[in-house]
Amino acid sequence: MSSSHAAPARITHLVAGRAWEGTAARTSAVHDPATGEQTGELDLASADLVGEVVAGAHAAWREQWADVSLARRTSVLFRFRELLRRDQEKIAALITAEHGKVLDDAFAEVGRGLEVAELACGIPHLLKGGHTDNASAGVDVFSLRQSLGVVAVISPFNFPAMVPLWFVPLALACGNAVVLKPSEKDPSATLAMAALWTEAGLPDGVLNVVNGDKEAVDALLTHPQVKAVSFVGSTPVARYVYETGTAHGKRVQALGGAKNHMLVLPDADLDLAADAAVNAGFGSAGERCMAVSALVVVEPVADDLVARIAERVGRLRTGDGRRGCDMGPVITREARDRIASYVAAGAEDGATVVVDGREGEYDADGDGFFIAPSLVDHVTTDMSVYTDEIFGPVLAVLRVASFDEGLELINANPYGNGTAVFTHDGGAARRFQREVEVGMVGVNVPVPVPVAYYSFGGWKSSLFGDTHAHGTEGVHFYTRGKVVTQRWPDPSHGGVDLGFPSNT
């Protein structure tokens, strides 16, 4: 744990493989959310610096990476994968120190990101084009996929390792240069991973990290040499990123917010459902875009299920993520206060606060940003505890009379990121997975995050753009197609002919 007497460490950008040596006009504080202590002072990039970094990345892409063979790219990817596995515990510790999630959760986060790095190691197969021999007399047609140039990745605070790993390995494997802007709240894990690319043999300048706020984001969204933008964050910002980026001619995938529902049918295993609701609702203090925040229960089992959840919540230990606790703090003091206000609003609106996280006790030193899990029952769809994305450890229970009512409730929500159904009825599960208007669906799986070779992404206000993250969709996002039609003439080519070409 950081000493309360230590001066905040300087945290700066990574440009062309080295720490930036300039002087920042603006900085931002980085805190340990378990203690409330400021541990870092982060340099914030100006628009001018972002422009310089993008220009350098473009030069590095053209001169050192775009024409590098697939065999060479793959060797760098395999080496990065091994280095990331070597440093997995170190990076997890950095996540916990700045984000607050418990160590085993942070370790698992890096592990899920590793899956995408492993997928990228197979890039020669994923980049294969097609070929048609003799499409017309003496004419062959083939397709290929080529890199875009410089791409930007703007990642959120809640997964400082996993989300960059969704994008960066595939972007680099496809032959692009990357400018990565992590969250200013917890940048150190991202910077540590970026340094591993240099150690793996990636040429200087092909991957750069710029820390910053809206000024840096706007500079990336408007720079003419940035060809594509990958973003994960809240829905209002995702919409802004999409609209601004596309207005400046960029390809954009902007993953937004969520209100993930878990539908429990009366025939479900209620112990399994209770465990799942607690795990999915309160893991990482609810600061997951795939967290279950709305539990939709088909009567008559709601009283029984709520009681089982409450009993489990009562056994959870909230505190410093380095002490073996079940749940750590939230990211900032402001986030804690905002989350608490939703619990209060639910009570004022007539909901029943079964477990009040505002009254928790915490295993931690100092003045950390803690709020314990809250369970709020008898919630209706017009209450802010349901309508808003709280992004904290608050589980709202909505009671419905039937499967149809529950499905209609979920489909009426403006978000469509993840959802789950718990049942023993295969017919009901099949109907749910076909009719629910959500991008990722779990059947007796509360957090249905796909494996790396399938895409990650939602529907409706949870995604702006038409391309999901990782999987083959990620490869297509970071490349553009080209079709070549070729003929090698022979002496009998026939001379001048102004007629329309025919396939004969």
C-alpha positions in Angstrom: 0.0 0.0 0.0 1.2 3.5 -0.8 2.6 5.5 2.1 0.5 8.4 3.2 3.7 10.5 3.3 4.9 9.7 -0.2 4.6 12.6 -2.7 2.4 11.8 -5.7 4.4 10.2 -8.5 4.5 11.9 -11.9 2.6 9.9 -14.6 3.1 10.9 -18.1 2.6 9.9 -21.8 4.4 7.1 -23.6 5.5 8.5 -27.0 7.7 6.5 -29.5 8.5 3.9 -26.8 9.7 6.4 -24.2 8.2 8.5 -21.4 7.5 12.0 -22.6 10.0 14.5 -21.4 8.1 17.7 -21.9 6.3 19.9 -19.3 2.5 19.7 -19.1 0.5 22.9 -18.8 -2.3 20.9 -17.1 -2.3 17.9 -14.8 -4.9 15.7 -13.0 -4.8 13.9 -9.7 -4.8 10.1 -9.5 -6.1 8.5 -6.3 -6.0 5.2 -4.5 -9.8 4.8 -4.0 -9.4 2.5 -1.1 -7.6 5.1 1.0 -8.6 8.4 -0.6 -4.9 9.3 -1.0 -3.5 11.0 -4.0 -0.9 8.7 -5.4 -0.2 10.3 -8.8 -0.1 13.5 -10.8 -1.0 12.9 -14.4 0.2 15.0 -17.3 -2.8 15.9 -19.6 -2.0 16.2 -23.3 -2.8 19.4 -25.2 -4.3 19.3 -28.6 -1.0 20.3 -30.1 0.8 17.4 -28.4 -1.9 15.0 -29.6 -1.3 16.3 -33.1 2.4 15.7 -32.9 1.9 12.2 -31.6 -0.5 11.3 -34.3 1.9 12.7 -37.0 4.7 10.6 -35.5 2.5 7.5 -35.4 1.5 8.0 -39.0 5.2 8.2 -40.0 6.0 5.1 -38.0 3.1 3.2 -39.6 4.2 4.0 -43.1 7.9 3.6 -42.6 8.2 0.8 -40.0 5.0 -1.3 -39.8 2.5 -1.2 -42.8 4.7 -3.3 -45.0 6.1 -5.6 -42.2 5.4 -9.2 -43.0 2.7 -11.1 -41.3 5.4 -13.4 -39.9 7.2 -10.5 -38.3 4.0 -9.0 -36.9 3.0 -12.4 -35.5 6.3 -12.8 -33.7 5.8 -9.5 -31.9 2.3 -10.5 -30.9 3.4 -13.8 -29.5 6.2 -12.1 -27.5 3.7 -9.5 -26.2 1.4 -12.3 -25.1 4.2 -14.0 -23.1 5.3 -10.7 -21.5 1.7 -9.9 -20.5 1.3 -13.3 -18.9 4.6 -12.8 -17.1 3.5 -9.4 -15.7 -0.2 -10.3 -15.1 0.1 -10.0 -11.3 2.0 -6.7 -11.5 -0.6 -5.2 -13.8 -3.4 -6.5 -11.6 -1.8 -4.7 -8.6 -1.7 -1.4 -10.6 -5.4 -1.8 -11.4 -6.4 -2.4 -7.8 -4.2 0.6 -6.7 -6.0 3.0 -9.0 -9.4 1.5 -9.7 -10.0 -0.3 -6.5 -11.4 -3.6 -7.7 -10.2 -6.6 -5.6 -6.9 -8.2 -6.7 -8.4 -11.5 -8.0 -10.9 -9.6 -10.1 -8.1 -7.4 -11.5 -6.0 -10.5 -12.3 -9.0 -12.1 -14.1 -9.5 -8.8 -16.1 -6.0 -9.1 -17.5 -6.7 -12.8 -18.3 -9.7 -11.9 -20.3 -7.7 -9.4 -22.2 -5.1 -12.0 -22.9 -7.7 -14.0 -24.8 -7.9 -11.2 -27.4 -4.1 -11.0 -27.6 -4.1 -14.8 -28.3 -6.7 -14.3 -31.0 -4.5 -11.7 -32.6 -1.6 -14.1 -32.8 -3.6 -15.9 -35.5 -3.9 -12.8 -37.6 -2.4 -14.5 -40.8 -5.5 -16.7 -41.0 -7.9 -13.9 -40.1 -6.5 -11.6 -42.8 -6.8 -14.1 -45.6 -8.6 -12.8 -48.7 -10.4 -14.6 -51.5 -9.4 -15.6 -55.0 -11.4 -16.5 -58.1 -9.4 -18.0 -60.9 -10.5 -17.3 -64.5 -13.5 -15.2 -63.5 -13.5 -14.1 -67.2 -11.4 -15.4 -70.0 -7.8 -14.9 -68.7 -9.0 -12.7 -65.9 -8.5 -13.5 -62.2 -10.1 -11.6 -59.3 -9.0 -11.5 -55.7 -9.6 -9.6 -52.6 -7.3 -8.5 -49.8 -7.5 -6.5 -46.6 -5.1 -3.7 -45.8 -4.4 -1.5 -42.7 -6.1 1.9 -42.3 -3.1 3.9 -40.9 -3.4 5.5 -37.5 -6.3 4.4 -35.3 -7.3 5.8 -31.9 -8.5 3.8 -28.9 -10.2 5.7 -26.1 -10.7 3.4 -23.1 -12.7 3.8 -19.8 -11.8 3.6 -16.2 -13.6 0.4 -15.3 -11.4 -1.9 -17.3 -8.0 -0.2 -17.7 -6.4 -3.4 -19.0 -9.1 -5.5 -20.6 -10.7 -2.8 -22.8 -7.4 -1.7 -24.4 -6.6 -5.3 -25.0 -9.9 -5.7 -26.8 -8.7 -3.3 -29.4 -4.9 -2.7 -29.5 -3.6 -6.2 -30.3 -6.0 -6.6 -33.3 -5.3 -3.0 -34.5 -1.6 -3.7 -34.5 -1.9 -7.2 -35.9 -3.8 -5.7 -38.8 -0.9 -3.4 -39.5 -2.1 -0.1 -38.0 -0.4 2.4 -35.7 -2.3 3.1 -32.5 -2.7 6.2 -30.3 -4.3 5.1 -27.0 -5.9 7.4 -24.6 -6.7 5.7 -21.3 -8.9 7.1 -18.5 -7.3 9.8 -16.6 -8.5 8.2 -13.4 -6.4 5.0 -13.6 -3.8 5.1 -16.4 -0.9 3.2 -14.9 -2.0 -0.3 -15.9 -2.5 0.8 -19.4 0.9 2.5 -19.5 2.6 -0.6 -18.1 1.0 -2.8 -20.8 2.1 -0.3 -23.5 5.7 -0.6 -22.4 5.5 -4.3 -22.9 4.9 -3.8 -26.7 8.2 -2.0 -26.9 9.9 -4.9 -25.0 8.2 -7.3 -27.5 9.9 -5.6 -30.4 7.2 -3.3 -31.7 8.9 -0.4 -33.6 8.9 2.9 -31.7 6.0 5.1 -32.5 3.7 2.4 -33.7 1.9 2.5 -30.3 1.7 5.6 -28.3 -0.2 6.5 -25.1 -1.5 10.1 -24.5 -3.2 10.9 -21.2 -5.9 13.5 -21.3 -9.4 14.7 -21.0 -11.9 16.2 -23.5 -9.2 18.3 -25.2 -7.2 15.2 -26.1 -10.3 13.3 -27.2 -11.5 16.1 -29.4 -8.0 16.3 -31.0 -8.1 12.6 -31.8 -11.7 12.8 -33.2 -10.8 15.7 -35.6 -7.3 14.9 -36.6 -7.2 14.1 -40.4 -4.6 11.3 -40.0 -6.7 9.3 -37.5 -8.7 7.0 -39.7 -10.7 5.1 -37.1 -11.8 5.4 -33.4 -12.7 2.7 -30.9 -14.4 4.0 -27.8 -16.0 2.5 -24.6 -17.8 4.7 -22.1 -21.1 6.2 -21.2 -23.9 6.6 -23.7 -23.9 10.4 -23.9 -20.1 10.4 -24.6 -20.4 7.5 -27.0 -23.0 9.3 -29.0 -20.7 12.4 -29.0 -17.7 10.4 -30.1 -19.6 8.7 -32.9 -21.2 11.9 -34.2 -18.0 13.9 -34.0 -15.7 11.2 -35.4 -18.0 10.3 -38.4 -18.5 14.0 -39.1 -14.8 14.2 -39.7 -14.7 11.1 -42.0 -13.7 8.5 -39.5 -14.8 4.9 -39.0 -16.2 4.7 -35.4 -17.2 2.0 -33.0 -18.5 3.6 -29.8 -19.7 1.2 -27.1 -22.0 3.0 -24.7 -23.9 2.5 -21.5 -26.1 -0.3 -20.3 -29.0 -1.3 -18.1 -28.6 -5.1 -18.0 -31.6 -7.2 -17.0 -31.6 -10.7 -15.5 -35.0 -12.4 -15.9 -35.8 -15.1 -13.4 -38.6 -17.5 -14.2 -40.5 -19.4 -11.4 -39.0 -22.7 -12.4 -35.4 -21.5 -12.0 -33.0 -22.8 -9.4 -33.3 -19.9 -6.9 -30.0 -20.6 -5.1 -28.2 -20.5 -8.5 -30.1 -17.3 -9.4 -29.4 -15.7 -6.1 -25.7 -16.4 -6.4 -25.7 -15.1 -9.9 -27.5 -11.9 -9.0 -25.0 -11.1 -6.3 -22.0 -12.0 -8.4 -23.2 -10.0 -11.4 -24.6 -7.1 -9.5 -21.8 -6.4 -7.1 -18.6 -7.7 -8.7 -16.2 -4.8 -9.2 -18.6 -2.7 -7.2 -21.1 -2.8 -10.0 -18.7 -0.8 -12.2 -19.0 -3.1 -15.2 -20.8 -2.4 -18.4 -22.1 -6.0 -18.2 -23.1 -5.8 -14.5 -26.7 -6.8 -13.8 -28.5 -3.8 -12.3 -32.1 -4.8 -12.9 -33.4 -8.1 -11.6 -36.8 -9.0 -13.2 -38.6 -11.7 -11.3 -41.7 -13.5 -12.4 -44.0 -14.1 -9.5 -44.7 -15.9 -7.3 -41.0 -16.4 -6.4 -39.8 -12.8 -5.8 -40.1 -12.8 -2.0 -38.1 -16.0 -1.8 -35.4 -14.9 -4.2 -35.0 -11.4 -2.6 -34.6 -13.1 0.8 -31.9 -15.4 -0.5 -30.1 -12.5 -2.1 -30.3 -10.4 1.0 -28.8 -13.2 3.1 -25.9 -13.5 0.7 -25.3 -9.7 0.6 -25.1 -9.7 4.3 -22.1 -12.0 4.2 -20.1 -9.8 1.8 -17.1 -7.9 3.0 -16.4 -4.5 1.5 -13.0 -2.9 1.8 -9.5 -2.5 0.4 -9.1 -4.8 -2.6 -5.6 -5.9 -1.3 -7.1 -7.4 1.9 -9.0 -10.3 0.5 -12.4 -8.4 0.6 -15.3 -9.4 -1.7 -15.8 -5.9 -3.0 -13.7 -2.8 -3.2 -14.4 0.9 -3.4 -15.9 2.8 -6.4 -13.6 5.0 -8.5 -14.2 8.5 -6.9 -15.8 10.2 -4.0 -18.2 11.9 -6.4 -19.2 8.5 -7.8 -19.9 7.2 -4.3 -22.1 10.2 -3.5 -24.0 9.9 -6.8 -24.7 6.2 -6.2 -25.9 6.8 -2.7 -28.3 9.4 -4.0 -30.0 6.8 -6.2 -30.6 4.6 -3.2 -32.2 7.6 -1.4 -34.3 8.4 -4.5 -35.6 4.8 -4.7 -36.8 5.0 -1.2 -38.4 8.4 -1.8 -40.2 7.0 -4.9 -41.7 4.2 -2.9 -39.3 1.3 -3.4 -38.2 -0.9 -0.5 -34.6 -0.7 0.5 -33.9 -4.2 1.6 -30.2 -3.8 2.1 -28.9 -0.2 2.4 -25.3 0.1 1.3 -25.0 3.6 2.7 -24.8 2.1 6.1 -21.9 -0.3 5.5 -18.7 -0.9 7.4 -15.4 -1.1 5.5 -12.2 -3.0 6.0 -9.8 -0.2 5.0 -7.6 2.6 6.2 -8.0 6.3 5.4 -10.9 7.9 3.7 -11.7 5.6 0.8 -14.6 5.9 -1.7 -16.7 3.1 -0.3 -20.4 2.2 -0.6 -21.6 -1.3 0.3 -24.0 -3.3 -1.9 -27.6 -2.1 -1.9 -30.7 -4.2 -2.7 -33.8 -2.2 -3.7 -37.1 -4.1 -4.1 -40.5 -3.2 -5.5 -38.9 -0.9 -8.1 -41.0 0.3 -11.1 -39.9 1.4 -14.5 -40.5 5.1 -13.9 -38.0 5.3 -10.9 -34.6 6.8 -11.5 -33.0 3.8 -9.7 -34.2 1.9 -12.7 -34.1 4.3 -15.6 -30.6 5.7 -15.1 -27.3 3.8 -15.5 -26.1 4.0 -11.9 -22.7 2.2 -12.5 -22.4 1.1 -8.9 -23.4 -1.7 -6.4 -27.2 -1.2 -6.6 -29.4 -4.1 -7.6 -33.0 -3.1 -8.4 -35.8 -5.7 -8.2 -38.8 -5.4 -10.6 -41.7 -7.9 -10.1 -43.7 -9.0 -13.2 -46.6 -11.4 -13.6 -45.4 -13.4 -16.6 -42.6 -14.2 -19.0 -44.2 -12.0 -21.6 -44.4 -9.0 -19.3 -40.7 -9.5 -18.4 -39.6 -9.8 -22.0 -41.6 -6.7 -22.9 -40.1 -4.7 -20.0 -36.6 -5.6 -21.2 -37.2 -4.8 -24.8 -38.8 -1.4 -23.9 -35.5 -0.3 -22.3 -33.4 2.1 -24.4 -30.2 0.1 -23.6 -29.4 -3.3 -25.2 -26.0 -4.4 -24.0 -26.3 -7.6 -22.0 -29.1 -9.7 -20.5 -29.7 -13.1 -19.0 -32.5 -15.5 -18.3 -32.6 -18.1 -15.5 -34.9 -21.1 -16.1 -35.0 -24.9 -16.5 -37.4 -24.4 -19.5 -35.6 -24.9 -22.7 -38.5 -23.6 -24.8 -38.7 -20.4 -22.8 -34.9 -19.9 -23.0 -34.9 -20.4 -26.7 -37.7 -17.9 -27.2 -36.0 -15.4 -24.9 -32.7 -15.6 -26.8 -34.5 -15.1 -30.1 -36.9 -12.3 -29.1 -34.9 -10.2 -26.7 -33.5 -7.0 -28.3 -30.1 -7.1 -26.7 -26.7 -7.8 -28.2 -25.3 -10.4 -25.7 -27.5 -13.0 -24.1 -26.9 -15.4 -21.3 -28.9 -18.5 -20.5 -28.3 -19.3 -16.8 -25.1 -17.2 -17.3 -25.4 -13.8 -15.6 -22.5 -12.0 -17.3 -22.5 -13.2 -20.9 -19.2 -11.7 -22.0 -18.3 -13.6 -25.2 -15.0 -15.4 -25.7 -12.5 -13.4 -27.9 -13.4 -15.1 -31.2 -17.0 -13.8 -30.9 -17.8 -10.2 -31.0 -18.6 -8.0 -28.0 -21.2 -5.3 -28.4 -24.8 -4.2 -27.6 -27.8 -2.9 -29.5 -29.8 0.3 -29.3 -28.2 3.0 -27.1 -25.4 0.7 -26.1 -23.6 0.9 -29.4 -23.1 3.7 -32.0 -21.7 2.4 -35.2 -22.3 -1.0 -36.8 -19.2 -2.9 -35.7 -18.7 -4.7 -32.4 -15.4 -5.2 -30.6 -12.9 -8.1 -31.1 -13.7 -11.3 -33.0 -13.7 -11.1 -36.8 -15.7 -7.9 -36.6 -12.7 -6.3 -35.0 -10.4 -7.5 -37.8 -12.7 -6.0 -40.4 -13.0 -2.7 -38.4 -9.2 -2.2 -38.5 -8.8 -3.1 -42.2 -10.3 -2.0 -45.5 -11.1 -4.2 -48.4 -9.6 -4.0 -51.9 -10.5 -6.1 -54.9 -8.0 -6.6 -57.7 -9.0 -7.7 -61.2 -6.0 -8.7 -63.3 -5.2 -10.1 -66.7 -1.8 -10.9 -68.1 -2.0 -10.2 -71.8 -0.8 -12.5 -74.5 -0.1 -11.7 -78.2 -3.7 -12.5 -79.1 -5.3 -9.9 -76.8 -7.5 -8.8 -79.7 -6.6 -5.1 -80.0 -8.9 -2.1 -79.4 -12.5 -2.9 -78.6 -14.8 -0.2 -77.2 -17.6 -2.6 -76.4 -18.8 -3.3 -72.8 -16.7 -6.0 -71.1 -18.5 -9.3 -71.0 -17.8 -12.3 -68.8 -17.1 -14.7 -71.7 
